[in-house]
Every structure is written in structure tokens, then in C-alpha cells.
Amino acid sequence: MIYGSAQDWRKAERRRVLMFGMSGLGKTHLSSMLRGAGGWFHYSIDYRIGTRYMGEFIADNFKREAMKVPFLRELLLTDSVYIASNITFDNLAPLSTYLGKPGNPAKGGLPFAEYMRRQDQHREAEVAALLDTMRFIDRADDIYGYGDFVCDSGGSICEVVDPWNPADPVMTALSQNLLMVWIKGSDAHTAELVRRFDRAPKPMYYQPHFLERMWDEYRSMTGEDAMQVDPDAFVRWTYAQALAHRQPRYAAMADWGVTVTAEEVAEVRDEAGFIDLIARAIEARAPRT
């Protein structure tokens, strides 16, 4: 770890952390709070994916749909309108909409092959955005004068790295430049995340072999062919399986850094509280280093 002790962390002139864990446990909340404190640069992986690496895919998808409407088609063909996504740190809907869900086209579903193609685009984009982190650390300092840096990773980070491989290029680069912080949820948090997702299912990225297995198992369970699958029903079912799939991956990633709980995160009110939280996590980790 880049901070050998809690004292090293507290006295550091430049604090650099990457927070990871399931969506909805406080990564973006903490990152936004630190940014609001005035001295931290907030680097969002999902925002970087949606703007730098998948922005053109997203805009083209909007245009493809607009071309189906005669009124908009004529305006597009004459360059009379401009179509673009408006992704923000708090609104990643354009990225989720592009990723889509497989299943019945009458219910907004994509052919499974197209769905997997977009998943692969996301994987490449996520790896690139994660590796961009180091450049943004330098940019934050050089251009804006921010010494403190927080990387707000997406929930799917565990799907694009191999945390059991000590030579994994992404994990190695990140851990050599930032303190990896796992926000660990409890069983109660897991149940709440499932309930929240069930109310508003959204597309997510998963490893291809996991998705292919889920797709086969779901259709075997329901007896539906690919064109009959309800897209929302499939992603709801898959999400519940994914929580168990991702947990050991997050735990292995935590061996590269420290762990805090979602309950502890919920009690943080300011920058000082965050610094104390991480110091305690480093102290708890110390005997294992």
C-alpha cells in the first residue's frame, strides 16, 4: 500500500484513494462530499467511460432512433439539429440506456449478440478509464493544483480485473498510485440493493462467461426463447445472482488495500471524518501487511 501506516496517511501532503464496491453503498456520495470540501479532485470512472470512450456510441444510438422519426430524420440529414448525451456524475442514464438489456424487442430488448457486443465495448472502455486514473492524478495537480485525489470507480471494476493475479496490470497500476478502499456492504445492504434494483432495473456490465451462463440458465428456467425474454425480468434475476458473484472478487481486491463498511461510511459527515475512517482502516489492516 502507498501509505504504510495511519500516521503516514494523516501526514501525507497528497492523499490519493480509489473507492470500490457495489453501486449504492456510498462511493459517489463520499467522492462528492470530498470534492465539495474544496481540496479534492473527483475522478469518476463511469463519467469518463460515458464521455471519453463511449460518448460516440451513445450519440450514434440516439441518432439511430431519431432517424426512425420522419420529422427528426429530415432535420438530422440537413444538420439542423444536434443530438448528444448529457451525462453527469449523478446521471449516467445515457450510458445505461446504450448498454441496454437482452430480450423481446417489443419490450425494448436487444438481440443477445448485440447486447454482448455493447458489453465488450464497455469492458474496453472501463479498462482504459481506469488506466487513465494516473494521468488524471497528474492533471489534477498540474492544471488545477489539487493534491488530494479520489477515484470513484464503477461497480463493475471487479469484473475487469483479476485480483488474484499479483501481476494484474490494472490492479498493479492503481495500487501503486492510490489506496484501494473497499466499501463492504452487509446482508441488509444486499437485500436493500436488490429491492432498489427491482424497482428500477438498469443495465450493468458483467463478465461475458457469467452473462452467457445467466442467459442460458434463465431461459432454461422459464422455457422462453431469446425473443420471448422480458428484458427487465432477466436483468432483475441476473442482478441478484451478480451480488454473490461479485462478493469474492471485491474481497480479493481488498487484499490490495483496506476495507471499510457501508455503516461506517454512512456516519462520515466531512473531510475530517473521512480521514479518520481511512486511518482506522489502515490500522486494522496493519497486522496483515
C-alpha positions as a Markdown table, in Angstrom:
| # | Residue | x | y | z |
|---|---|---|---|---|
| 1 | Met | 0.0 | 0.0 | 0.0 |
| 2 | Ile | 1.2 | 3.5 | -0.7 |
| 3 | Tyr | 0.5 | 4.5 | 3.0 |
| 4 | Gly | 2.5 | 2.3 | 5.4 |
| 5 | Ser | 0.6 | 3.4 | 8.5 |
| 6 | Ala | -2.2 | 5.5 | 9.7 |
| 7 | Gln | 0.3 | 8.2 | 10.6 |
| 8 | Asp | 1.7 | 8.2 | 7.0 |
| 9 | Trp | -1.9 | 8.7 | 5.8 |
| 10 | Arg | -2.7 | 11.5 | 8.2 |
| 11 | Lys | 0.6 | 13.4 | 7.5 |
| 12 | Ala | 0.5 | 12.8 | 3.7 |
| 13 | Glu | 0.8 | 16.0 | 1.6 |
| 14 | Arg | -1.1 | 14.3 | -1.1 |
| 15 | Arg | -3.9 | 11.8 | -0.3 |
| 16 | Arg | -5.0 | 9.5 | -3.2 |
| 17 | Val | -7.7 | 6.9 | -2.8 |
| 18 | Leu | -9.8 | 4.7 | -5.1 |
| 19 | Met | -13.1 | 3.6 | -3.7 |
| 20 | Phe | -14.8 | 0.4 | -5.0 |
| 21 | Gly | -17.8 | -1.8 | -4.1 |
| 22 | Met | -21.3 | -2.4 | -5.3 |
| 23 | Ser | -23.3 | 0.7 | -6.6 |
| 24 | Gly | -25.4 | 2.3 | -3.9 |
| 25 | Leu | -23.1 | 1.9 | -0.9 |
| 26 | Gly | -21.7 | 5.4 | -0.8 |
| 27 | Lys | -18.8 | 5.8 | -3.3 |
| 28 | Thr | -20.2 | 8.7 | -5.2 |
| 29 | His | -21.6 | 10.3 | -2.0 |
| 30 | Leu | -18.2 | 10.3 | -0.3 |
| 31 | Ser | -16.4 | 11.5 | -3.5 |
| 32 | Ser | -18.9 | 14.3 | -3.9 |
| 33 | Met | -18.5 | 15.3 | -0.3 |
| 34 | Leu | -14.7 | 15.4 | -0.6 |
| 35 | Arg | -15.0 | 17.5 | -3.8 |
| 36 | Gly | -17.3 | 19.9 | -2.0 |
| 37 | Ala | -14.7 | 20.3 | 0.7 |
| 38 | Gly | -12.6 | 22.2 | -1.8 |
| 39 | Gly | -9.3 | 20.4 | -1.9 |
| 40 | Trp | -10.1 | 17.1 | -3.6 |
| 41 | Phe | -10.2 | 16.2 | -7.3 |
| 42 | His | -13.1 | 13.8 | -8.1 |
| 43 | Tyr | -12.4 | 11.4 | -10.9 |
| 44 | Ser | -15.5 | 9.4 | -11.9 |
| 45 | Ile | -14.8 | 6.2 | -13.9 |
| 46 | Asp | -18.3 | 5.9 | -15.2 |
| 47 | Tyr | -18.3 | 9.5 | -16.3 |
| 48 | Arg | -15.1 | 9.0 | -18.1 |
| 49 | Ile | -16.5 | 5.9 | -19.8 |
| 50 | Gly | -19.6 | 7.7 | -20.9 |
| 51 | Thr | -17.9 | 10.8 | -22.2 |
| 52 | Arg | -14.5 | 9.9 | -23.5 |
| 53 | Tyr | -14.8 | 6.3 | -24.5 |
| 54 | Met | -18.5 | 5.6 | -25.3 |
| 55 | Gly | -19.8 | 9.1 | -26.0 |
| 56 | Glu | -19.9 | 8.5 | -29.8 |
| 57 | Phe | -21.6 | 5.1 | -29.4 |
| 58 | Ile | -24.2 | 6.7 | -27.2 |
| 59 | Ala | -24.8 | 9.7 | -29.5 |
| 60 | Asp | -25.0 | 7.4 | -32.6 |
| 61 | Asn | -27.6 | 5.3 | -30.9 |
| 62 | Phe | -29.7 | 8.4 | -30.2 |
| 63 | Lys | -29.4 | 9.4 | -33.9 |
| 64 | Arg | -30.3 | 5.9 | -35.0 |
| 65 | Glu | -33.6 | 6.1 | -33.1 |
| 66 | Ala | -34.2 | 9.7 | -34.2 |
| 67 | Met | -33.8 | 8.6 | -37.9 |
| 68 | Lys | -36.9 | 6.5 | -37.4 |
| 69 | Val | -39.0 | 9.6 | -36.9 |
| 70 | Pro | -39.6 | 11.4 | -40.2 |
| 71 | Phe | -39.6 | 14.9 | -38.7 |
| 72 | Leu | -36.3 | 14.3 | -36.9 |
| 73 | Arg | -34.8 | 12.4 | -39.9 |
| 74 | Glu | -35.1 | 15.4 | -42.2 |
| 75 | Leu | -33.5 | 17.7 | -39.6 |
| 76 | Leu | -30.6 | 15.3 | -39.0 |
| 77 | Leu | -29.9 | 14.9 | -42.7 |
| 78 | Thr | -29.7 | 18.6 | -43.1 |
| 79 | Asp | -27.6 | 19.1 | -40.0 |
| 80 | Ser | -30.4 | 21.2 | -38.5 |
| 81 | Val | -30.3 | 19.6 | -35.1 |
| 82 | Tyr | -27.6 | 18.5 | -32.7 |
| 83 | Ile | -28.0 | 15.3 | -30.7 |
| 84 | Ala | -25.7 | 14.5 | -27.8 |
| 85 | Ser | -25.9 | 12.9 | -24.3 |
| 86 | Asn | -25.9 | 14.9 | -21.2 |
| 87 | Ile | -24.0 | 12.6 | -18.8 |
| 88 | Thr | -23.2 | 13.9 | -15.3 |
| 89 | Phe | -21.6 | 12.4 | -12.2 |
| 90 | Asp | -25.1 | 11.9 | -10.9 |
| 91 | Asn | -26.9 | 11.0 | -14.1 |
| 92 | Leu | -25.4 | 8.1 | -16.1 |
| 93 | Ala | -28.7 | 7.2 | -17.8 |
| 94 | Pro | -27.4 | 7.7 | -21.3 |
| 95 | Leu | -24.7 | 5.1 | -20.7 |
| 96 | Ser | -27.1 | 2.6 | -19.2 |
| 97 | Thr | -29.6 | 3.1 | -22.0 |
| 98 | Tyr | -26.9 | 2.4 | -24.6 |
| 99 | Leu | -25.8 | -0.8 | -22.8 |
| 100 | Gly | -29.4 | -2.0 | -23.0 |
| 101 | Lys | -31.0 | -5.3 | -21.9 |
| 102 | Pro | -31.4 | -8.5 | -24.0 |
| 103 | Gly | -34.7 | -10.0 | -24.9 |
| 104 | Asn | -38.0 | -9.2 | -26.5 |
| 105 | Pro | -37.6 | -6.2 | -28.9 |
| 106 | Ala | -41.3 | -5.3 | -28.3 |
| 107 | Lys | -40.3 | -4.6 | -24.7 |
| 108 | Gly | -37.1 | -2.7 | -25.6 |
| 109 | Gly | -34.8 | -5.7 | -25.6 |
| 110 | Leu | -31.7 | -6.2 | -27.8 |
| 111 | Pro | -30.6 | -9.3 | -29.6 |
| 112 | Phe | -28.2 | -11.1 | -27.3 |
| 113 | Ala | -25.3 | -10.9 | -29.7 |
| 114 | Glu | -25.7 | -7.1 | -29.9 |
| 115 | Tyr | -26.1 | -6.9 | -26.2 |
| 116 | Met | -22.8 | -8.8 | -25.7 |
| 117 | Arg | -21.1 | -6.5 | -28.3 |
| 118 | Arg | -22.0 | -3.5 | -26.3 |
| 119 | Gln | -20.9 | -5.2 | -23.1 |
| 120 | Asp | -17.5 | -5.8 | -24.7 |
| 121 | Gln | -17.3 | -2.1 | -25.7 |
| 122 | His | -17.9 | -1.2 | -22.0 |
| 123 | Arg | -15.2 | -3.6 | -20.8 |
| 124 | Glu | -12.6 | -2.0 | -23.1 |
| 125 | Ala | -13.8 | 1.5 | -22.1 |
| 126 | Glu | -13.6 | 0.7 | -18.4 |
| 127 | Val | -10.1 | -0.7 | -18.5 |
| 128 | Ala | -9.0 | 2.4 | -20.4 |
| 129 | Ala | -10.7 | 4.8 | -18.0 |
| 130 | Leu | -9.1 | 3.0 | -15.0 |
| 131 | Leu | -5.7 | 3.3 | -16.6 |
| 132 | Asp | -6.3 | 7.0 | -17.2 |
| 133 | Thr | -6.5 | 7.5 | -13.5 |
| 134 | Met | -2.8 | 8.0 | -13.2 |
| 135 | Arg | -2.8 | 10.7 | -15.9 |
| 136 | Phe | -5.7 | 12.5 | -14.1 |
| 137 | Ile | -3.7 | 12.5 | -10.9 |
| 138 | Asp | -1.0 | 14.4 | -12.6 |
| 139 | Arg | -3.5 | 16.7 | -14.5 |
| 140 | Ala | -5.4 | 17.5 | -11.2 |
| 141 | Asp | -2.2 | 18.7 | -9.7 |
| 142 | Asp | -0.6 | 20.3 | -12.7 |
| 143 | Ile | -3.6 | 22.2 | -14.0 |
| 144 | Tyr | -5.9 | 22.7 | -11.0 |
| 145 | Gly | -3.5 | 22.5 | -8.1 |
| 146 | Tyr | -5.3 | 19.6 | -6.4 |
| 147 | Gly | -3.0 | 17.4 | -4.3 |
| 148 | Asp | -5.8 | 15.2 | -2.9 |
| 149 | Phe | -7.5 | 12.8 | -5.4 |
| 150 | Val | -10.4 | 10.5 | -5.1 |
| 151 | Cys | -11.3 | 8.0 | -7.8 |
| 152 | Asp | -14.9 | 7.0 | -7.8 |
| 153 | Ser | -14.9 | 3.6 | -9.5 |
| 154 | Gly | -17.9 | 1.8 | -11.1 |
| 155 | Gly | -19.5 | -1.2 | -9.5 |
| 156 | Ser | -18.1 | -3.4 | -12.3 |
| 157 | Ile | -14.4 | -2.8 | -11.6 |
| 158 | Cys | -14.2 | -6.3 | -10.1 |
| 159 | Glu | -15.3 | -7.7 | -13.5 |
| 160 | Val | -12.5 | -6.2 | -15.5 |
| 161 | Val | -9.5 | -7.1 | -13.2 |
| 162 | Asp | -8.1 | -10.3 | -11.9 |
| 163 | Pro | -7.5 | -9.5 | -8.2 |
| 164 | Trp | -5.9 | -13.0 | -7.6 |
| 165 | Asn | -3.2 | -12.3 | -10.1 |
| 166 | Pro | -0.4 | -10.3 | -8.4 |
| 167 | Ala | 0.7 | -9.1 | -11.8 |
| 168 | Asp | -2.7 | -7.9 | -13.0 |
| 169 | Pro | -1.8 | -4.7 | -14.9 |
| 170 | Val | -4.8 | -2.6 | -13.8 |
| 171 | Met | -4.6 | -3.6 | -10.2 |
| 172 | Thr | -0.9 | -3.1 | -10.1 |
| 173 | Ala | -1.0 | 0.4 | -11.6 |
| 174 | Leu | -3.9 | 1.5 | -9.4 |
| 175 | Ser | -2.4 | 0.1 | -6.1 |
| 176 | Gln | 1.0 | 1.7 | -6.8 |
| 177 | Asn | -0.6 | 5.1 | -7.1 |
| 178 | Leu | -3.7 | 5.1 | -4.9 |
| 179 | Leu | -5.0 | 3.5 | -1.7 |
| 180 | Met | -7.6 | 0.9 | -2.7 |
| 181 | Val | -10.7 | 1.2 | -0.4 |
| 182 | Trp | -13.4 | -1.4 | -0.4 |
| 183 | Ile | -16.8 | -0.2 | 0.9 |
| 184 | Lys | -18.3 | -3.5 | 2.1 |
| 185 | Gly | -22.0 | -3.9 | 2.5 |
| 186 | Ser | -23.8 | -6.2 | 5.0 |
| 187 | Asp | -26.6 | -8.7 | 4.2 |
| 188 | Ala | -29.1 | -6.0 | 5.0 |
| 189 | His | -27.5 | -3.7 | 2.4 |
| 190 | Thr | -27.6 | -6.5 | -0.1 |
| 191 | Ala | -31.3 | -7.0 | 0.4 |
| 192 | Glu | -31.9 | -3.3 | 0.0 |
| 193 | Leu | -29.8 | -3.1 | -3.2 |
| 194 | Val | -31.9 | -6.0 | -4.6 |
| 195 | Arg | -35.1 | -4.2 | -3.6 |
| 196 | Arg | -33.9 | -0.9 | -5.1 |
| 197 | Phe | -32.8 | -2.6 | -8.4 |
| 198 | Asp | -36.1 | -4.4 | -8.6 |
| 199 | Arg | -38.0 | -1.1 | -8.5 |
| 200 | Ala | -35.8 | 0.4 | -11.3 |
| 201 | Pro | -33.7 | -2.3 | -13.1 |
| 202 | Lys | -30.8 | -0.8 | -15.1 |
| 203 | Pro | -28.2 | -2.3 | -17.4 |
| 204 | Met | -24.8 | -3.1 | -16.0 |
| 205 | Tyr | -21.6 | -4.7 | -17.1 |
| 206 | Tyr | -20.7 | -8.3 | -16.3 |
| 207 | Gln | -18.1 | -10.7 | -17.4 |
| 208 | Pro | -19.1 | -12.5 | -20.6 |
| 209 | His | -18.9 | -16.1 | -19.3 |
| 210 | Phe | -21.1 | -15.0 | -16.3 |
| 211 | Leu | -23.7 | -13.4 | -18.6 |
| 212 | Glu | -23.8 | -16.3 | -21.0 |
| 213 | Arg | -24.3 | -18.7 | -18.1 |
| 214 | Met | -27.1 | -16.5 | -16.7 |
| 215 | Trp | -28.7 | -16.2 | -20.1 |
| 216 | Asp | -28.8 | -19.9 | -20.6 |
| 217 | Glu | -29.9 | -20.7 | -17.1 |
| 218 | Tyr | -32.7 | -18.1 | -17.2 |
| 219 | Arg | -34.1 | -19.3 | -20.5 |
| 220 | Ser | -33.9 | -22.9 | -19.3 |
| 221 | Met | -35.8 | -22.0 | -16.1 |
| 222 | Thr | -38.5 | -20.0 | -17.9 |
| 223 | Gly | -38.7 | -22.1 | -21.0 |
| 224 | Glu | -38.6 | -18.9 | -23.2 |
| 225 | Asp | -36.6 | -18.5 | -26.4 |
| 226 | Ala | -34.4 | -15.4 | -26.9 |
| 227 | Met | -37.2 | -13.3 | -28.4 |
| 228 | Gln | -39.6 | -14.0 | -25.6 |
| 229 | Val | -37.4 | -13.0 | -22.7 |
| 230 | Asp | -38.7 | -10.0 | -20.7 |
| 231 | Pro | -35.6 | -7.7 | -20.6 |
| 232 | Asp | -36.4 | -6.2 | -17.2 |
| 233 | Ala | -37.2 | -9.6 | -15.7 |
| 234 | Phe | -33.9 | -11.0 | -16.9 |
| 235 | Val | -31.7 | -8.2 | -15.6 |
| 236 | Arg | -33.5 | -8.3 | -12.2 |
| 237 | Trp | -32.8 | -12.0 | -11.9 |
| 238 | Thr | -29.2 | -11.6 | -13.1 |
| 239 | Tyr | -28.5 | -8.8 | -10.6 |
| 240 | Ala | -29.5 | -10.9 | -7.7 |
| 241 | Gln | -27.0 | -13.6 | -8.9 |
| 242 | Ala | -24.4 | -11.0 | -9.5 |
| 243 | Leu | -24.2 | -9.8 | -5.9 |
| 244 | Ala | -23.0 | -13.3 | -4.9 |
| 245 | His | -20.7 | -13.5 | -8.0 |
| 246 | Arg | -19.0 | -10.2 | -7.2 |
| 247 | Gln | -18.5 | -10.5 | -3.5 |
| 248 | Pro | -15.4 | -12.8 | -3.5 |
| 249 | Arg | -13.9 | -10.6 | -6.3 |
| 250 | Tyr | -14.3 | -7.5 | -4.2 |
| 251 | Ala | -12.8 | -9.3 | -1.2 |
| 252 | Ala | -9.8 | -10.3 | -3.2 |
| 253 | Met | -9.4 | -6.7 | -4.4 |
| 254 | Ala | -9.5 | -5.6 | -0.7 |
| 255 | Asp | -6.2 | -7.5 | -0.1 |
| 256 | Trp | -4.6 | -4.8 | -2.2 |
| 257 | Gly | -5.8 | -2.1 | 0.1 |
| 258 | Val | -8.2 | -1.6 | 3.1 |
| 259 | Thr | -11.8 | -2.3 | 3.9 |
| 260 | Val | -14.5 | 0.0 | 5.4 |
| 261 | Thr | -18.1 | -0.9 | 6.0 |
| 262 | Ala | -21.1 | 0.9 | 4.5 |
| 263 | Glu | -22.3 | 1.6 | 8.0 |
| 264 | Glu | -19.1 | 3.4 | 8.8 |
| 265 | Val | -19.4 | 5.4 | 5.5 |
| 266 | Ala | -22.9 | 6.4 | 6.4 |
| 267 | Glu | -21.6 | 8.1 | 9.5 |
| 268 | Val | -19.0 | 10.3 | 7.7 |
| 269 | Arg | -20.1 | 13.9 | 7.7 |
| 270 | Asp | -17.0 | 15.8 | 6.5 |
| 271 | Glu | -13.4 | 15.5 | 5.2 |
| 272 | Ala | -12.0 | 15.1 | 8.7 |
| 273 | Gly | -14.4 | 12.2 | 9.3 |
| 274 | Phe | -13.2 | 10.6 | 6.1 |
| 275 | Ile | -9.5 | 10.9 | 7.0 |
| 276 | Asp | -10.3 | 9.3 | 10.4 |
| 277 | Leu | -12.2 | 6.5 | 8.7 |
| 278 | Ile | -9.3 | 5.6 | 6.4 |
| 279 | Ala | -6.8 | 5.9 | 9.3 |
| 280 | Arg | -8.7 | 3.4 | 11.3 |
| 281 | Ala | -8.9 | 1.0 | 8.3 |
| 282 | Ile | -5.2 | 1.2 | 7.8 |
| 283 | Glu | -4.6 | 0.5 | 11.5 |
| 284 | Ala | -6.9 | -2.5 | 11.2 |
| 285 | Arg | -5.0 | -3.7 | 8.1 |
| 286 | Ala | -1.5 | -3.2 | 9.5 |
| 287 | Pro | -1.0 | -6.6 | 11.2 |
| 288 | Arg | -1.6 | -8.3 | 7.9 |
| 289 | Thr | 1.0 | -6.4 | 5.9 |
